Amino acid sequence: MLEKLRKTVWEANVALPKNGLVLWTSGNASGRDPETGLVVIKPSGVLFDQLTSENLVVVDLQGNVVEGELKPSVDTASHLYVYRHRDDVHGMVHTHSPYATSFAIRGEPLRIYTTTSAAVFGGDIPVSDFATIGEEEIGREIVEKIGRNSAILLRSHGVFTLGKDVLTALKVAVILEETAQVVHFALLRGPVDPLPAEVVAAGYRVYHTNYGQKDRS
């Protein structure tokens, strides 16, 4: 069932430790099939180097296991809440990437200081209120606080990123951590002014209009 989506979600999950976004078994990625609404997600507590596309878990939007012998991620309820309330989201990534999480621990939004972050995010990365792990509460915080952005810092926890598919959400997670790292180092040397709002808006518009290859089919 959903072999193509399983493969893509597996690729996204195993990319998390390779990009320094998670350690051990923490973090997860999921993808929603636009036709059936079913969600493929990482099983709970499985090491990434033991993960296969076959042992991912398929659940419906209410959390019922449709296919899979393992228990789905403890973050499943959070993923599903977002999917139920955001029709445009078909991929999600959750990480504890260290530099971005350091901002989440401090409860500080990640301001936009670089042209790359302006292009990808289009505005400050917001911070949620504290929410309990394993419940819908995190999903509710994401939906209420993320706005038009594709990333949010979870207070005292980590990061969630959203996308039109799971690989887009993965890309956002990687760029978010890179952004948090360079901002961290820059602020160590003294105060820095974020980019002006008009520069951020222009960068976001150009990137989302012109970047990458267009489908010629």
C-alpha positions as CSV (number, residue, x, y, z in Angstrom):
1,M,0.0,0.0,0.0
2,L,1.3,3.5,-1.0
3,E,4.7,2.1,-2.0
4,K,5.8,5.4,-3.7
5,L,4.8,7.5,-0.7
6,R,6.4,5.0,1.7
7,K,9.7,5.3,-0.2
8,T,9.6,9.1,-0.2
9,V,8.8,9.2,3.5
10,W,11.6,6.7,4.2
11,E,14.0,8.8,2.3
12,A,13.0,11.9,4.3
13,N,13.4,10.1,7.6
14,V,16.8,8.6,7.0
15,A,17.9,12.1,5.8
16,L,17.3,13.6,9.2
17,P,20.4,12.2,11.0
18,K,22.5,12.6,7.8
19,N,21.8,16.3,7.9
20,G,22.5,16.6,11.6
21,L,18.8,17.3,12.5
22,V,18.3,14.4,15.0
23,L,20.1,11.9,17.2
24,W,19.3,8.3,18.1
25,T,15.6,7.8,17.5
26,S,14.2,11.3,18.0
27,G,12.4,13.2,15.3
28,N,10.2,11.9,12.4
29,A,8.8,12.7,9.0
30,S,5.4,11.9,7.6
31,G,3.6,12.2,4.3
32,R,-0.1,12.4,3.4
33,D,-1.5,10.7,0.2
34,P,-3.7,13.4,-1.5
35,E,-6.0,10.8,-3.0
36,T,-6.8,8.6,0.0
37,G,-5.9,11.0,2.8
38,L,-3.9,8.2,4.5
39,V,-0.6,9.2,6.3
40,V,2.7,7.4,6.3
41,I,4.8,8.0,9.4
42,K,7.9,6.7,11.2
43,P,7.3,4.0,13.8
44,S,8.0,4.9,17.4
45,G,11.5,4.3,18.8
46,V,13.1,2.7,15.8
47,L,16.7,3.6,15.0
48,F,17.0,5.4,11.6
49,D,19.6,2.8,10.3
50,Q,17.0,0.1,11.0
51,L,14.2,1.9,9.3
52,T,12.8,0.5,6.0
53,S,10.0,1.7,3.8
54,E,8.2,-1.5,4.8
55,N,8.2,-0.9,8.5
56,L,6.7,2.6,8.2
57,V,3.2,2.8,9.5
58,V,0.1,3.9,7.6
59,V,-2.7,5.6,9.6
60,D,-5.9,7.3,8.7
61,L,-6.6,10.9,9.8
62,Q,-8.2,9.7,13.0
63,G,-5.0,7.7,14.0
64,N,-6.3,4.2,13.2
65,V,-3.5,2.0,11.9
66,V,-4.4,0.9,8.4
67,E,-1.2,-1.0,7.7
68,G,1.9,-1.8,9.7
69,E,2.9,-4.0,12.6
70,L,4.7,-1.4,14.7
71,K,3.3,1.4,16.8
72,P,3.4,4.8,15.0
73,S,5.4,7.7,16.3
74,V,4.3,9.3,19.6
75,D,4.0,12.5,17.6
76,T,1.3,11.0,15.3
77,A,-1.6,12.9,16.9
78,S,0.3,16.2,16.3
79,H,0.9,15.4,12.6
80,L,-2.7,14.3,12.1
81,Y,-4.2,17.4,13.8
82,V,-2.2,19.6,11.3
83,Y,-3.3,17.5,8.3
84,R,-6.9,17.7,9.3
85,H,-6.8,21.5,9.5
86,R,-4.4,22.3,6.7
87,D,-5.5,20.9,3.3
88,D,-2.4,22.4,1.6
89,V,0.0,20.4,3.8
90,H,1.0,16.9,2.6
91,G,4.4,16.5,4.3
92,M,5.7,17.2,7.8
93,V,9.1,16.9,9.5
94,H,9.8,17.1,13.3
95,T,13.4,17.6,14.5
96,H,15.4,18.5,17.6
97,S,18.1,20.2,15.5
98,P,20.4,21.9,18.0
99,Y,20.7,25.5,16.8
100,A,17.0,26.0,16.0
101,T,16.0,24.2,19.2
102,S,18.3,26.6,21.2
103,F,16.0,29.4,20.0
104,A,12.9,27.3,21.0
105,I,14.4,26.8,24.5
106,R,14.8,30.5,24.9
107,G,11.3,31.2,23.5
108,E,12.7,33.5,20.9
109,P,11.4,33.8,17.3
110,L,14.1,33.3,14.7
111,R,14.4,36.7,12.9
112,I,15.3,37.0,9.3
113,Y,18.9,38.1,8.9
114,T,19.9,36.4,5.6
115,T,18.7,36.5,2.0
116,T,18.3,32.7,2.0
117,S,16.0,32.7,5.0
118,A,14.1,35.6,3.5
119,A,13.6,33.7,0.3
120,V,12.5,30.4,2.0
121,F,10.5,31.7,5.0
122,G,9.3,35.1,4.1
123,G,9.0,36.2,7.7
124,D,10.2,35.4,11.3
125,I,10.0,31.8,12.4
126,P,7.4,31.9,15.3
127,V,7.6,30.2,18.6
128,S,4.7,28.1,20.1
129,D,3.6,28.1,23.6
130,F,4.6,25.0,25.6
131,A,2.6,21.9,24.7
132,T,2.5,18.3,25.9
133,I,4.3,15.7,23.8
134,G,2.1,12.9,22.3
135,E,-1.1,14.9,22.3
136,E,-3.1,17.0,19.8
137,E,-1.9,20.0,21.7
138,I,1.2,20.4,19.7
139,G,-0.7,20.2,16.4
140,R,-3.1,22.8,17.7
141,E,-0.2,25.1,18.6
142,I,1.3,24.6,15.1
143,V,-2.0,25.5,13.3
144,E,-2.7,28.5,15.5
145,K,0.9,30.0,15.6
146,I,2.6,29.1,12.3
147,G,0.7,31.6,10.1
148,R,1.8,31.6,6.5
149,N,5.2,30.3,7.4
150,S,6.5,26.8,6.8
151,A,8.3,26.3,10.1
152,I,7.7,26.8,13.8
153,L,9.8,26.5,16.9
154,L,8.2,24.4,19.6
155,R,8.7,26.0,23.0
156,S,11.3,24.0,25.0
157,H,11.0,21.1,22.5
158,G,12.2,21.4,18.9
159,V,11.0,22.2,15.4
160,F,8.2,21.3,13.0
161,T,8.2,22.1,9.3
162,L,5.4,21.8,6.8
163,G,5.4,21.4,3.0
164,K,3.4,20.5,-0.1
165,D,5.1,17.1,0.3
166,V,7.5,15.5,2.7
167,L,10.7,16.4,0.8
168,T,9.7,20.0,0.8
169,A,9.2,19.9,4.5
170,L,12.7,18.2,4.8
171,K,14.3,21.0,2.8
172,V,12.7,23.6,5.0
173,A,14.0,21.8,8.1
174,V,17.6,21.7,6.7
175,I,17.5,25.4,5.8
176,L,16.0,26.4,9.1
177,E,18.9,24.7,11.0
178,E,21.5,26.3,8.7
179,T,19.8,29.7,9.3
180,A,19.7,29.2,13.1
181,Q,23.4,28.3,13.1
182,V,24.7,31.3,11.2
183,V,22.4,33.6,13.2
184,H,23.7,32.1,16.4
185,F,27.3,32.8,15.4
186,A,26.6,36.3,14.1
187,L,24.9,37.3,17.4
188,L,27.9,36.1,19.4
189,R,29.8,39.0,17.8
190,G,27.3,41.6,18.8
191,P,23.9,43.0,18.0
192,V,22.8,42.7,14.3
193,D,19.7,44.2,12.7
194,P,17.3,41.8,10.9
195,L,16.6,42.5,7.2
196,P,13.9,45.1,6.5
197,A,10.5,43.8,5.9
198,E,10.4,45.0,2.3
199,V,13.7,43.2,1.6
200,V,12.3,40.0,3.1
201,A,9.1,40.3,1.1
202,A,11.0,40.9,-2.2
203,G,13.3,37.9,-1.6
204,Y,10.4,35.6,-0.8
205,R,8.6,36.7,-3.9
206,V,11.5,36.3,-6.3
207,Y,12.4,32.9,-4.9
208,H,8.9,31.5,-5.1
209,T,8.5,32.9,-8.6
210,N,11.8,32.2,-10.3
211,Y,13.9,29.6,-8.4
212,G,14.3,26.1,-9.8
213,Q,13.3,24.4,-13.0
214,K,9.8,24.7,-14.3
215,D,7.8,21.7,-15.5
216,R,7.8,21.7,-19.3
217,S,5.7,18.6,-19.7
